Every structure is written in structure tokens, then in C-alpha cells.
Amino acid sequence: MSLLNTWQEMRNNPVNVDRWLQFKNNKRGYWSLWIFLILFLASLLGELWINDKPIMVSYQQHWYFPLVEDIPENQLGGDFDITTDFSDPYMVTQINKAGWIIWPLIPFYFDSINFELTEPAPSPPSDINYLGTDDQGRDVLARLVYGFRISVFFALALTLVSSVIGIIVGAVQGYYGGRIDLFGQRFLEIWEGLPMLFMLIILASFVEPTFLWLLGLMILFSWPSLVGVVRAEFLRGRHLEYVKAARALGVGDKKIMFKHILPNAMIATLTFMPYLFTGALTTLTSLDFLGFGLPLGSASLGEMVAQGKDNLHAPWLAITAFISLSTILVLLVFIGEATRDAFDPRRSL
């Protein structure tokens, strides 16, 4: 109930209402947010419309759902007790003899290969592969959708975790000051002086990177981005009268920091977060392009860029990568600009 009450208080707060109206007045950022959310929702539901498994199968008056269960082929008219390969024409024929199949709109997964290509891979766009295939015969549209989804998840997780760490470190430095702030700043100067991309490449070359491993490595180098902003707000806020009054009344440091000062510091923090999100997405794309990102074969935007570079005779690969990345980054920049303007007190309604 406390979280619900907090959410209702935020919604009914006139300041937050004013910020939301200011955000809506920025039509470019407002519609960019809706477009981005629609694209992300479509990618979340990717298994329902772009997959190499049927949505539903009916055989001898029994219903099966291959998306959520493995079905032995001997239950569908096959000969063996193994998982059904729905790309096998024999199995499709057997099922259609005593039932029917509902296929997704695009019958390819991000790692499925089209073995019925009429041209050598990479093949151009066709009525089967709408954006063509890459040099391994994989559907480009399927890899774009799933690559977009995993990139957004990665950037979102990196932004949230890095922001939490950066806010805590900046709050401690700014509130206590003195030696804590002095040694903290010297450490940050050394840490931020490290070449992040090269360090990530070196560390990622020691082990086979996974989603969580790569996320942990990038968190190590991305959390200082918000420390300076939060530290400055806490250095200013700790000398304000209401903070001194709370301290005189015996309120604990933790409560003063995170209940009284932090809400004011969050204004500057929230305006930076869309740009942190954009930076996280482009960093992952860069690592994937260089071959030090997600595991080999994973759907990723960086791998699509690499495909375009390696196959200049197939221009649809480079065009798809360029248009998709440009669209995503432009949408995120517009959202960031609208968020910045919404939290700018000089632009209040």
C-alpha cells in the first residue's frame, strides 16, 4: 500500500503534473516516446509473430502449443520420440492430414536458417524474407527484432544499476564531504581516466562473454557518470535550512539524505538518464561490431553492422543496419531532449 500511496502522491503532485504537461507539449519527444514503446512492445511479443515454431497445432482433435512446450513428433504422425522439427516438410504434411497449423506472420527465428533459398546467401529481400538474409542464410528482420529487444534490455539494466550505484556514491560524497569526498574524487579521477572501451575489450577477451558477464563489466565503468551531478546537488543541499533543521531535530543522516535531499537531486539525475541509456546501447553495439560483445550467433545490432561491412555486395544489410540504428538513436535523443525540457524550471507552464 505504501508504494501505491507514493505513486498516487506523485501523480497528484502539481509539480509532476506540470512536468508531464511540459513533456507532452514537446510533440517531437512525446511521439518519439510512443513510437519507441510500440516498437519495444512489438519486440517483446516477437515470439507470437516472428518465430520458426507454430503458434498452435491441432492434430486428431488435440491442441498443442509449440511455443511453450516440446512436442514429440510421434504424437503428430511422425516416427520418432524426438522433438518435432516444424521446418521439416514431411512433418508439416503429416500434421495437415489430420489437423492444421497456425504459423506466425514471419516463420523464422533469429538463428533459424532458410534452407530453401533460390539465391546464394546473403539473398536480397523477397516475399519470404522481407529484409533478405545475411551471409549465413538467417532472416534479417528476425535478427533485427530480437537484436533490438536484447539491446534495449541490456541498456535498461545497465542504466538502472549504474544510476543506483552512482547516486549512492555521489550522495555519500556530497553529504559527508571532507576526506570521504577528497579520496572519492581522487579515485574517480583515476577510474574515469581508464579507457573504457579498451578495458572492456581486454577483459572480454579472457572469457566467453555472456549477457550477465558483459553487463557486469560495463557497470564497472559506467556508474561514475552520475556521481558528479548527484555530488554537486548534495554539496549544495546539505547547507540548506531545512536540512540543518532536520539535523537539529535528531533526524538520522540516512533519512536526511534519501528523503529530503535526494528528491531535489533526482531532477538533474533524471534528465541525464535517457542519454545514459543511449550511451549504453551504442557501447553494446560497438562491442558486438568488434566481436567482443554478446556470444557468437546472438541477435545483436552490432553484428548486423558487421554483416553490412563484410558484405558490401549486399547493400540491403548495411541499409537495414543504418536505418534501424539511426531511427532508434534519433528517438532516444528526442525523448531525452523532451525530458530535459520537462524538468527545466525555466520552461514551466
N, C-alpha and C positions, 0 to 999 in steps of 0.2 A: 504493500500500500504506500510505503514511503516513496518508492520510485515513481509510482503513479501520481502521487501528490506533487512531487517535484516536477514531473513533466507538465502537469496541469498549470502549476505556477509559472513555468517558463512560457507556456503558450499564452497565458493571460497577462504576462508582463508587458506593459505598454512599450517598453524599450525594444523587446524582442519582436513585438508586432510591427513596430516601426521599421526594424531591420528587415523583416520579411517583405514588407511592402516595398522597401527600397530595392531589395533584391528582385522582386517581380517587375519593378519599373525598368530594370535593365533587361530589355527584351532579348538582347543577344545572349546574355548569361542565363536567363530564365529558360529559354527554349533549348539552349545547349544542354542544360541540366536534364530536361525531359528527354531529349534525343539520346543522351548518354545512358540514362536509366532504362530506356526502351531497348537499346542495343545490349545492355548488360543483362536485362531480364531475358531477352531472346537467347543469349548465350547460356544462361543458367538452365533454360529449358531445351538446350541443344539436343539432348538425347531423344526428345519427342519428335523432332523434325529433321534431324540430320544424324543418322546412325545407320550402321550396317546390320542391325537387328530389327526384326519386325516389331511394331508396337503391340500387336495382338495376333494370335494364331488360333483358328478354330479347326479342330480335326476330330472327326467322328463324334460330333456334338460335345466335345470337351474344349474348353478355352485355356489358352496358355499365354503367358506374358513374358516373352524372352528378355525384355529389358531388366526384369528383376529376378529372373530365375534361369538356371541352366536346364535345358530340356534334352534328355537323351533322344537320339534320332530313332531308336526302335519304338518310341511312343508316337512317332509321327510317320510311320510307314517305312523307316529305314531298317538297316540290317544290323547295326552295331550299338552297343551300350556306351556310346560316347556323346559328348555334347554336340548338338546339331549345328552344322555349318550351313547357315541360311543362304550363303552365296553359292552353294552347290546346286546347279540346275536340276540334278536328279531329285534332291530333297524337295525342292520347290514343286516339281511335278508330282511327287508322291503326296504332298500336302493338298495340292489343288484337286486331286482325285476324290478326296473325302472331306474337303473343307475349304478354307480360304485364308488369305494373309492380308493384313493391313500394314503396309510399309510406310516409313517416314517419307516426308517430301523429298529428301535427298538421301539415297540409300548408301551412304558412305560414312565411316568413322574417320577420325583424324589419322589413324595408322593403317587403314584398310587400303589395299592396292586394287586398282581396276585392271584385271587381267584380260579384259575384252577390248582393249584399246585398238583402234584401227590405224593409229599412227604411233611412231616411236615416242616414248616419254622423253621430255615433257611434251604433252599434247596440248593443242590450243583449246580454247573454250568451245563447248558443244552443248547439245541438248541434254546430255547426261552429266557431264562435268561443266557446270556453268561458268567457272573461272579457270577451267583447264586443270591439268595435273602437273605435279613437279617432276623432277628427274627420276623419281622412284615410282611413278605412277599413282601417287596419292592425290586425292581430291584437294584442290587448293582452298575452296570455300570451306570445307570441313576443318582444315587446319587453321584457317583464319578465325573461324568462330571459336574453336576450342583454345587457340592461342590467345585470343582476346580475353577469354574468361580467366585463364590461369594467370595472365599478366595483370589483370585487374585485381584478382585475389591476392597476388603477391604484393602489388603496390599498396593495396589497402592494409594488409597485415603489417608491412614494413612501416607505413606511415603511422599507424596507430601505436605500435610498440615503440618505435623511435620517439614519437611525440611524448608518450608517457615517461620514458626514461629522461628525455631532455627536459621536460617540465619539472620533474622531481629534482634533478641535478641543478637546474637553474634556480629553482625556488630555494633550495638549501644554501647555495652560494649567495644569492641576493639577500636572503633574510638574515643570515648569521654574519656575513661579511668577514672582515678580519683575516686571520690566517687561512680559514677554510676557503674564502674567496680567492685569496692570493695564490695558494697552492693549486686550487682548482683551475684558475685561469692559466697558470704556467703549464699544467698538464694538458689543457685543451689546446694551447698553442702548439705543443709538440704533437699531439694526436691529430689535429687538423692539418698539420704540415705533412703528414704521410700521404703519398699519392694513392688515393683510394682505389682507383681502377686497377693500377698495377699490383697493389697488395691483394686485391680480390682475385686477380688472375693467378698470382703466385700461390695463394692459399688453396684456390680451387683446383690447381694442378696436382696437389698432393693426394687428393681422394676423388672418387667419382661423385660429382655433386648431385644432391637431391634437393627437393623443394625446401625442406626444413634446414638443411645444411647451408644452402645458399642464402636463405633468409637470415639465419643466424650470423653469417659472415657480413652481410650488408648492414645488419643492425649495428654491428661493432663500429662501423664508420659513419653511420647516418644520424645517430642520436644527438651529436653536438649541434646540429643545425638550429635547434630551438633554444639552446641554453642561453645564448646571448640575449635574445628577446625577453625571455622569462626573467633572467637575472636582472636586467635593467628595470623591469616593472617592479620587482621585489625590492630592489635597492631604493626605488622611489617610494614604494608603498609602505615600507617599514617605518618611515618617519612621519606618516600622516597621523592626524589627531585621533581618528577612530581606532587606529592600531595601538597607539600609546594608551588610550583609554581602556581598550580590551586587556592590554598587558597589565595595567594598574589594577584592574578588577580580578586578576589572577587567572585569566584565560590562558590555557596552555599554548605553547608555540605551534604545535601541530594544527590545532583548531584555528589559530590566527592565520597561519599560512594558507591552509587549504579551504577555509570557509570565508575568510574576509579579504585576503589579498588576491588569491588565485582567480576568483571570478573577474576581477578587473584585468589581470594579466592575460586571461583567455581571449580577450578581444583581439590583441595583437597576435596571439598564437593561432587563432582560427583563420586569420587572413593569410597566414603562411602555409597552412596545411594543404590546400589544393596544389600549390607549387611543389611541395614535398612529394605529393602523390605523383605529379608529372615527372619529377626527377627520378623517383623510384622506378617508374615504368620504363623510362628511357635508359636507365642504367641496366635493368634486366635485359632490355632489347640489345644493348651494346654487348653485354657478356654472351648472350646467345649468338649474336652475329660472329663474335670472335671464337666461339666454340668452347667457352668456359662457363656457360650458363647451365640450364636445365639438362637432365640426362639426354643422351643421344636418342633421337626419334620422337622426343616430346614435341607437342604442338607449341610453337612459340612465334612471336612476331619477328624476333631477331633471326630465326632460322629461315623465315620467308625472305627477309632481306638478303641473306646469304645465298639463297636459291636464285634470286634475281641477279646477283653479282656473278654467280658461277654459270649462269645460262643466259648470256646476253642474246643468244639467237631465239630465246623465248621471251619476248618483251612483256607478255601478259603477267609474268611472275613479278618483274620489277614494278610494273604499273600498279598491280594489286597491292604490293607491299607499300609503295609510296602513298597511294590514295588512302589506304586504311590507317597507316601511321599518322599521316597528315591530319586526317579527319579526327582521330582520337585526341591528338595533341591540341588541335585548334579548339575542340570542345572543352577540354580541360582548362586551357588558358582563359577562355571566355567565362567559364564558371568561376575561376579564381579571381578574375577582374570584378565580376559581379559581387562575389563575397567580400572582397576588399572594400568596394564602394559601400556595401551594406553596413559594414562595421565602422565606416568613417564618420565620426560625429559631425563633420563639416557638411555632410551631404544628407543629414537627417531631414525628414519631411516636415 
